[in-house]
Amino acid sequence: MFTLDQFLQNKTWNPTLNDAGEAGKKILHMRLQVKPGTTPENLNITLSGHDLRVNFENKAGPEYKQVTIWPTADLEKLKTELRGDGFLHITVPMKV
């Protein structure tokens, strides 16, 4: 198992912790870079336990990225958003 510091060094998912405004709670924010022209219709996002998987359909064929979300994350509040900055943004509150 990784330490939280090791988890935060993941270069594929670019995780950061932000203050949630409550003692002992943070917001885990991850940014997964997507290929230009990616739309929500090209993505299939699934969560199995703490394993988050993002499947992409693109011209080169199907591809996926997967990460295990930190164990203290509140998965019921996980949110994803594909923004125009070239990243899929994932946010989830967690206890630290």
Backbone torsions as a table, in degrees:
resi	resn	phi	psi	omega
1	MET	NA	141.2	178.4
2	PHE	-79.1	155.3	167.7
3	THR	-81.8	165.1	178.5
4	LEU	-61.6	-40.1	178.3
5	ASP	-61.1	-40.5	177.6
6	GLN	-66.3	-41.5	178.4
7	PHE	-58.6	-41.5	-177.3
8	LEU	-71.7	-7.4	178.4
9	GLN	-93.8	4.0	-178.7
10	ASN	-64.7	116.1	-176.0
11	LYS	-80.5	-19.7	178.6
12	THR	-74.5	-42.9	-174.1
13	TRP	-99.9	-11.0	175.6
14	ASN	49.0	53.6	-176.0
15	PRO	-74.4	145.7	172.6
16	THR	-139.5	157.1	174.7
17	LEU	-111.1	131.2	178.0
18	ASN	-119.7	152.7	-179.8
19	ASP	-65.8	133.5	179.4
20	ALA	-96.1	-2.3	179.7
21	GLY	82.4	4.6	178.3
22	GLU	-128.5	142.3	179.1
23	ALA	-60.3	133.5	177.0
24	GLY	77.2	6.2	-179.5
25	LYS	-125.3	144.1	177.7
26	LYS	-136.0	165.7	172.6
27	ILE	-108.6	119.7	174.2
28	LEU	-83.5	122.7	179.6
29	HIS	-119.6	125.6	178.1
30	MET	-123.6	146.7	179.0
31	ARG	-127.9	116.9	177.5
32	LEU	-104.7	119.3	-179.8
33	GLN	-69.0	135.1	178.7
34	VAL	-117.6	161.8	-179.2
35	LYS	-73.5	149.9	177.1
36	PRO	-54.7	140.6	179.4
37	GLY	86.4	-0.4	178.5
38	THR	-66.6	133.8	177.9
39	THR	-121.6	164.5	177.1
40	PRO	-55.6	-29.8	179.8
41	GLU	-68.7	-22.4	179.1
42	ASN	-84.8	-5.7	-174.5
43	LEU	-111.5	143.0	170.6
44	ASN	-130.7	112.6	-175.6
45	ILE	-108.2	124.8	179.8
46	THR	-128.8	151.4	177.7
47	LEU	-128.1	122.0	178.0
48	SER	-125.2	105.2	-171.6
49	GLY	64.6	-124.7	176.8
50	HIS	-99.8	6.9	-179.3
51	ASP	-91.5	115.1	177.8
52	LEU	-99.4	127.3	-179.6
53	ARG	-125.4	133.4	177.3
54	VAL	-118.2	115.7	176.5
55	ASN	-97.8	133.7	179.6
56	PHE	-113.9	139.9	168.5
57	GLU	-111.6	119.5	178.1
58	ASN	-141.8	179.4	-175.7
59	LYS	-59.3	-31.4	-179.4
60	ALA	-79.2	-5.8	-178.7
61	GLY	111.8	-179.3	-178.1
62	PRO	-70.9	150.5	-179.4
63	GLU	-152.7	157.8	176.3
64	TYR	-147.0	159.3	172.0
65	LYS	-130.8	144.5	-178.3
66	GLN	-139.4	144.5	177.3
67	VAL	-144.6	147.3	172.8
68	THR	-93.7	118.3	-179.6
69	ILE	-69.5	144.8	-178.5
70	TRP	-53.2	138.2	-171.9
71	PRO	-58.4	-26.3	-178.0
72	THR	-91.9	10.0	179.6
73	ALA	-73.1	143.8	177.0
74	ASP	-89.4	88.3	-171.8
75	LEU	-63.5	-22.7	178.4
76	GLU	-67.2	-17.9	-178.7
77	LYS	-108.2	13.4	179.3
78	LEU	-67.1	135.1	179.3
79	LYS	-129.8	145.5	175.2
80	THR	-126.1	147.4	178.6
81	GLU	-150.8	125.0	174.8
82	LEU	-89.7	114.9	-177.3
83	ARG	-106.4	165.9	-179.4
84	GLY	-74.2	3.9	-179.6
85	ASP	-89.3	5.2	179.0
86	GLY	88.1	13.8	-179.1
87	PHE	-130.8	147.0	166.2
88	LEU	-91.0	121.2	-178.6
89	HIS	-98.1	132.3	179.3
90	ILE	-124.1	127.0	176.8
91	THR	-127.8	143.8	178.6
92	VAL	-156.3	132.2	175.8
93	PRO	-71.8	150.1	178.5
94	MET	-150.7	157.0	175.1
95	LYS	-90.7	142.4	177.2
96	VAL	-123.8	NA	NA
